[in-house]
């Protein structure tokens, strides 16, 4: 399936997804990040941005996301743009992870099951596209969608794996040199007995792999295989209730930006046993590499502005070791930004333990007997 039917729209915003890689590559090679294409911090923000675009142009916006991001979009979808409120037409392009019948990661299973149903409950007409969808089928559906959009309704294309034909690949890069996996290894070596909460994507995969390489158990790690942007608040919940343990949050720049408001909650919490580390490669690398806004903003100033008293930045090995050493000696809430290069090992595996196993082992490490 080619992307031609989507090129008629003039404004695009969203959060990248690996199933939408050809579409994301098209957007970046065509528009970069500009007034016509904006990579939003989260899916709800993308929908609000799309609403503003429609109000000021009268035109129809296109919002793209992975189906896991539907949860972030439900608030503005149901309380602002729905036909019973402001009647804002919008086209969604949604990568369908966890499609029933296909093997996928556990975090996609439930949302994969309910994706068509949840869109229907929100009043969004859905058309499913796979690699066998014909141009005739697409044209017939476009006529239906155009009628619905003219009535101020919302429509969605649910994109199955390999539905879009690959085109020109976008090239993503940054100027940083530190290898992310080696940075995580350095953190592990510095905080051998600490409890780790790691964000979704490659950071959790690399943490798992490093434990395997070192022949260590995984009971000290809680892997946020889903729930992008929520690792820091999970870490805070643990830190407040296990004050005798050192808690490390391994975050990514995309996840950090997705729900930044949590920083204020962390800063005023009084948690002195939490170190919040952001591995910043200025990209959504786990889903293709499209850039985040993190290359043009100062994450340390953001953390400081929210109330973190101790902030550190590292862009080379010596700065990293110094920052980790200082943070370890403070026994207080700290924030560390580590600027990392793009890229990971080609043979980087995925966690081999099930989420429930992870939870049980983690809780036992904290001295808690799981009841279920």
C-alpha positions as CSV (number, residue, x, y, z in Angstrom):
1,X,0.0,0.0,0.0
2,X,1.4,3.4,-1.0
3,X,1.0,6.6,1.0
4,X,-0.6,8.7,-1.7
5,X,-4.0,8.8,-0.1
6,X,-2.6,10.5,3.0
7,X,-0.6,13.1,1.1
8,X,-3.7,15.3,0.4
9,X,-3.6,16.5,4.0
10,X,-1.6,19.6,4.8
11,X,-0.9,19.4,8.5
12,X,0.5,16.4,10.5
13,X,1.2,15.9,14.1
14,X,1.6,12.9,16.4
15,X,4.0,10.5,18.2
16,X,6.0,8.1,16.0
17,X,5.4,4.3,15.8
18,X,7.5,1.6,14.2
19,X,4.5,0.2,12.2
20,X,4.1,3.7,10.7
21,X,7.9,4.0,9.9
22,X,7.3,4.5,6.1
23,X,4.8,7.3,6.9
24,X,7.0,8.9,9.5
25,X,10.0,8.8,7.1
26,X,7.8,10.5,4.4
27,X,6.8,13.2,6.9
28,X,10.4,13.9,8.0
29,X,11.9,13.8,4.5
30,X,9.1,16.0,3.2
31,X,8.7,18.5,6.0
32,X,11.2,17.9,8.7
33,X,9.8,19.3,11.9
34,X,8.1,22.5,10.8
35,X,4.7,24.3,10.7
36,X,3.4,21.4,8.6
37,X,4.7,18.6,10.7
38,X,5.1,18.7,14.5
39,X,6.3,15.8,16.7
40,X,4.1,16.3,19.8
41,X,5.2,15.5,23.3
42,X,2.2,13.1,23.7
43,X,-0.9,12.0,21.7
44,X,-3.3,14.2,23.7
45,X,-1.2,17.2,23.0
46,X,-1.1,16.3,19.3
47,X,-4.9,16.2,19.2
48,X,-5.1,19.6,20.9
49,X,-2.7,21.0,18.4
50,X,-4.8,19.6,15.6
51,X,-7.9,21.2,17.1
52,X,-6.1,24.6,17.0
53,X,-5.0,24.0,13.4
54,X,-8.6,23.4,12.4
55,X,-10.0,26.4,14.3
56,X,-7.5,28.7,12.6
57,X,-7.6,27.2,9.0
58,X,-10.9,25.3,8.6
59,X,-8.9,22.4,7.3
60,X,-8.7,18.8,8.4
61,X,-5.6,17.8,10.4
62,X,-4.0,14.3,10.5
63,X,-2.9,12.9,13.8
64,X,-0.7,9.8,13.9
65,X,0.2,7.5,16.8
66,X,0.7,3.9,18.0
67,X,-2.5,2.4,19.4
68,X,-1.0,2.5,22.9
69,X,-1.2,6.3,22.6
70,X,-5.0,6.2,22.2
71,X,-5.2,6.4,26.0
72,X,-3.4,9.8,26.0
73,X,-5.8,11.0,23.3
74,X,-9.1,10.0,24.8
75,X,-9.5,13.1,27.0
76,X,-9.5,15.7,24.1
77,X,-11.1,13.1,21.8
78,X,-14.2,12.6,24.0
79,X,-14.4,16.0,25.8
80,X,-13.5,18.5,23.0
81,X,-13.5,17.3,19.4
82,X,-16.4,14.9,19.5
83,X,-19.5,15.7,17.4
84,X,-21.6,16.3,20.5
85,X,-19.2,19.1,21.6
86,X,-17.1,21.1,19.1
87,X,-17.5,18.8,16.0
88,X,-13.8,19.0,14.9
89,X,-13.1,16.7,11.9
90,X,-9.8,14.8,12.3
91,X,-8.1,11.9,10.6
92,X,-6.1,9.4,12.7
93,X,-3.4,7.1,11.4
94,X,-2.8,4.5,14.1
95,X,-0.3,1.7,14.1
96,X,-2.1,-1.5,15.3
97,X,0.3,-3.2,17.7
98,X,-0.9,-6.4,19.4
99,X,-3.2,-7.3,16.6
100,X,-5.0,-10.5,17.7
101,X,-3.5,-13.6,16.2
102,X,0.0,-12.1,15.7
103,X,2.9,-12.5,18.1
104,X,3.8,-9.3,19.7
105,X,5.2,-8.0,23.0
106,X,3.1,-8.5,26.1
107,X,2.5,-4.8,26.7
108,X,0.6,-4.6,23.4
109,X,-1.7,-7.6,24.0
110,X,-4.7,-5.9,25.7
111,X,-4.7,-2.7,23.7
112,X,-4.3,-4.7,20.6
113,X,-7.5,-6.7,21.4
114,X,-9.6,-3.6,22.1
115,X,-8.3,-1.1,19.5
116,X,-11.3,-1.3,17.1
117,X,-13.7,-1.4,20.0
118,X,-12.3,1.6,21.8
119,X,-12.3,3.6,18.7
120,X,-15.9,2.7,18.1
121,X,-16.9,3.6,21.7
122,X,-15.3,7.0,21.0
123,X,-17.4,7.5,17.9
124,X,-14.4,7.1,15.5
125,X,-15.1,5.2,12.3
126,X,-12.2,2.8,11.6
127,X,-10.9,1.4,8.4
128,X,-8.2,-1.3,8.7
129,X,-5.4,-1.3,6.2
130,X,-3.1,-4.3,5.6
131,X,-0.7,-5.3,2.9
132,X,-3.5,-6.7,0.8
133,X,-5.8,-3.7,0.9
134,X,-6.5,-2.6,-2.7
135,X,-6.7,0.9,-4.1
136,X,-10.4,0.3,-5.0
137,X,-11.2,-0.6,-1.4
138,X,-9.3,2.5,-0.2
139,X,-11.1,4.8,-2.7
140,X,-14.5,3.5,-1.6
141,X,-13.7,4.0,2.0
142,X,-12.3,7.5,1.3
143,X,-15.8,8.6,0.0
144,X,-17.3,7.3,3.3
145,X,-14.7,9.1,5.4
146,X,-15.1,12.4,3.5
147,X,-18.8,12.4,4.3
148,X,-18.1,11.8,8.0
149,X,-15.5,14.5,8.1
150,X,-17.8,16.9,6.5
151,X,-20.2,16.3,9.4
152,X,-17.5,17.2,11.9
153,X,-16.7,13.6,12.9
154,X,-13.4,11.7,13.3
155,X,-12.1,8.8,11.3
156,X,-9.2,6.4,11.7
157,X,-7.0,4.2,9.6
158,X,-5.7,1.3,11.7
159,X,-2.5,0.2,10.1
160,X,-1.4,-3.4,10.4
161,X,2.2,-4.6,10.2
162,X,3.9,-4.2,6.8
163,X,0.8,-2.5,5.4
164,X,2.8,0.5,4.1
165,X,5.3,0.1,1.3
166,X,8.8,1.4,2.3
167,X,10.0,4.5,0.6
168,X,12.9,6.9,1.1
169,X,14.4,6.3,4.5
170,X,14.8,9.4,6.7
171,X,18.3,9.9,8.2
172,X,18.3,10.8,11.9
173,X,21.4,11.7,13.8
174,X,22.8,13.7,16.7
175,X,26.3,15.0,17.6
176,X,26.6,13.0,20.9
177,X,29.2,10.3,21.3
178,X,28.4,8.3,24.4
179,X,27.0,4.8,23.8
180,X,23.7,4.4,25.7
181,X,24.2,0.8,26.8
182,X,27.7,1.6,28.1
183,X,26.2,4.5,30.1
184,X,23.6,2.2,31.6
185,X,26.5,-0.3,32.5
186,X,28.3,2.6,34.2
187,X,25.2,3.4,36.3
188,X,24.8,-0.3,37.2
189,X,28.5,-0.5,38.3
190,X,28.1,2.7,40.4
191,X,24.8,1.7,42.1
192,X,25.3,-2.1,42.5
193,X,22.6,-2.5,45.2
194,X,20.1,0.0,43.9
195,X,16.6,-0.6,42.7
196,X,16.0,0.4,39.1
197,X,12.9,1.5,37.3
198,X,13.5,1.7,33.5
199,X,11.4,3.3,30.8
200,X,9.8,1.6,27.9
201,X,11.8,0.7,24.8
202,X,15.5,0.0,24.3
203,X,16.5,1.3,27.7
204,X,14.7,-1.5,29.4
205,X,15.9,-4.0,26.9
206,X,19.5,-2.9,27.4
207,X,19.2,-3.0,31.2
208,X,17.9,-6.6,30.9
209,X,20.7,-7.6,28.6
210,X,23.3,-6.1,30.9
211,X,22.0,-8.1,33.8
212,X,22.2,-11.2,31.7
213,X,25.8,-10.5,30.6
214,X,26.8,-9.9,34.2
215,X,25.0,-13.1,35.3
216,X,22.9,-11.1,37.7
217,X,19.3,-11.6,38.5
218,X,16.5,-9.2,37.4
219,X,14.8,-8.8,40.8
220,X,16.2,-5.3,41.4
221,X,14.7,-4.0,38.1
222,X,11.1,-3.0,37.2
223,X,10.9,-2.7,33.4
224,X,8.2,-0.3,32.2
225,X,7.6,-2.3,29.0
226,X,4.6,-0.1,28.3
227,X,3.2,3.1,29.8
228,X,5.6,5.5,28.1
229,X,6.4,8.6,30.2
230,X,5.3,7.1,33.6
231,X,8.6,5.5,34.8
232,X,9.6,8.5,37.0
233,X,6.3,8.5,38.9
234,X,6.5,4.7,39.4
235,X,10.0,5.3,40.8
236,X,8.7,8.0,43.1
237,X,6.0,5.6,44.4
238,X,8.6,3.1,45.2
239,X,11.1,5.7,46.7
240,X,8.5,7.1,49.1
241,X,7.7,3.7,50.5
242,X,11.2,2.2,50.5
243,X,13.3,5.0,51.9
244,X,16.0,2.6,53.0
245,X,16.7,1.7,49.3
246,X,18.4,3.8,46.6
247,X,16.0,4.2,43.7
248,X,17.3,4.8,40.2
249,X,14.9,5.9,37.4
250,X,16.4,5.3,33.9
251,X,14.3,7.6,31.6
252,X,14.5,8.5,27.9
253,X,14.1,12.0,26.5
254,X,10.9,11.2,24.7
255,X,9.4,9.6,27.8
256,X,10.6,12.5,30.0
257,X,8.9,15.0,27.7
258,X,5.7,13.1,27.4
259,X,4.5,13.8,31.0
260,X,6.8,16.5,32.2
261,X,4.4,17.8,34.9
262,X,5.4,14.9,37.1
263,X,8.7,16.5,37.8
264,X,7.1,19.0,40.1
265,X,5.4,16.2,42.0
266,X,8.8,14.5,42.4
267,X,10.6,17.7,43.5
268,X,8.1,18.5,46.3
269,X,7.8,14.9,47.4
270,X,10.7,15.0,49.9
271,X,12.1,11.8,48.4
272,X,15.8,11.9,49.0
273,X,16.6,8.4,47.8
274,X,15.7,8.9,44.1
275,X,18.1,9.6,41.3
276,X,16.3,10.5,38.0
277,X,18.5,9.8,35.0
278,X,17.5,10.8,31.5
279,X,19.4,9.2,28.6
280,X,19.0,11.9,26.0
281,X,19.6,11.0,22.4
282,X,17.1,13.6,21.2
283,X,15.1,10.9,19.3
284,X,12.3,8.4,19.5
285,X,14.8,5.7,18.8
286,X,12.8,2.7,19.9
287,X,10.2,3.4,17.2
288,X,12.4,4.5,14.3
289,X,14.5,7.5,15.3
290,X,12.3,10.6,14.6
291,X,13.7,13.5,16.6
292,X,12.2,14.8,19.9
293,X,12.5,18.4,20.9
294,X,15.2,17.5,23.5
295,X,18.0,18.7,21.2
296,X,16.9,22.3,21.5
297,X,16.0,22.5,25.2
298,X,18.0,22.3,28.4
299,X,16.6,19.3,30.4
300,X,18.6,20.3,33.5
301,X,17.1,23.7,33.5
302,X,13.7,22.2,33.3
303,X,14.4,19.9,36.2
304,X,15.9,22.7,38.2
305,X,12.9,25.0,37.4
306,X,10.6,22.3,38.8
307,X,12.5,22.2,42.0
308,X,15.2,19.5,41.7
309,X,18.1,20.9,43.9
310,X,20.9,18.8,42.4
311,X,21.2,18.6,38.6
312,X,24.1,17.3,36.5
313,X,24.8,17.0,32.8
314,X,27.2,14.6,31.1
315,X,28.3,14.4,27.5
316,X,31.5,12.3,27.9
317,X,32.8,9.5,30.0
318,X,34.6,11.6,32.6
319,X,31.6,13.9,33.1
320,X,29.4,10.8,33.5
321,X,31.5,9.2,36.1
322,X,31.8,12.5,38.0
323,X,28.1,13.1,37.9
324,X,27.3,9.6,39.2
325,X,29.9,9.9,41.9
326,X,28.5,13.2,43.1
327,X,24.9,12.0,43.0
328,X,25.8,8.9,45.0
329,X,27.5,11.0,47.7
330,X,24.7,13.5,48.2
331,X,21.9,11.2,49.5
332,X,19.4,13.5,48.1
333,X,17.0,13.9,45.1
334,X,19.2,14.3,42.0
335,X,18.6,14.7,38.2
336,X,21.2,13.6,35.7
337,X,21.0,14.2,31.9
338,X,23.3,12.0,29.9
339,X,23.7,13.0,26.2
340,X,23.9,9.7,24.2
341,X,24.5,8.8,20.6
342,X,21.8,7.2,18.5
343,X,22.1,3.5,17.8
344,X,22.0,0.2,19.6
345,X,23.4,-3.3,19.0
346,X,21.9,-5.1,16.0
347,X,21.5,-8.2,18.2
348,X,19.8,-6.4,21.1
349,X,17.3,-8.9,22.5
350,X,14.0,-8.4,24.3
351,X,13.3,-9.4,27.9
352,X,12.7,-13.2,28.2
353,X,10.8,-13.0,31.5
354,X,7.1,-12.3,31.6
355,X,5.8,-9.1,33.2
356,X,4.2,-11.0,36.0
357,X,7.5,-12.8,36.8
358,X,9.2,-9.4,36.8
359,X,6.6,-8.0,39.2
360,X,6.7,-10.9,41.6
361,X,10.5,-11.0,41.8
362,X,10.7,-7.2,42.2
363,X,8.2,-7.1,45.0
364,X,10.0,-9.9,46.8
365,X,13.2,-8.0,46.6
366,X,11.4,-5.1,48.3
367,X,10.2,-7.4,51.0
368,X,6.6,-7.5,49.8
369,X,4.7,-10.7,49.3
370,X,2.5,-10.4,46.1
371,X,-1.1,-11.3,46.9
372,X,-1.9,-12.0,43.2
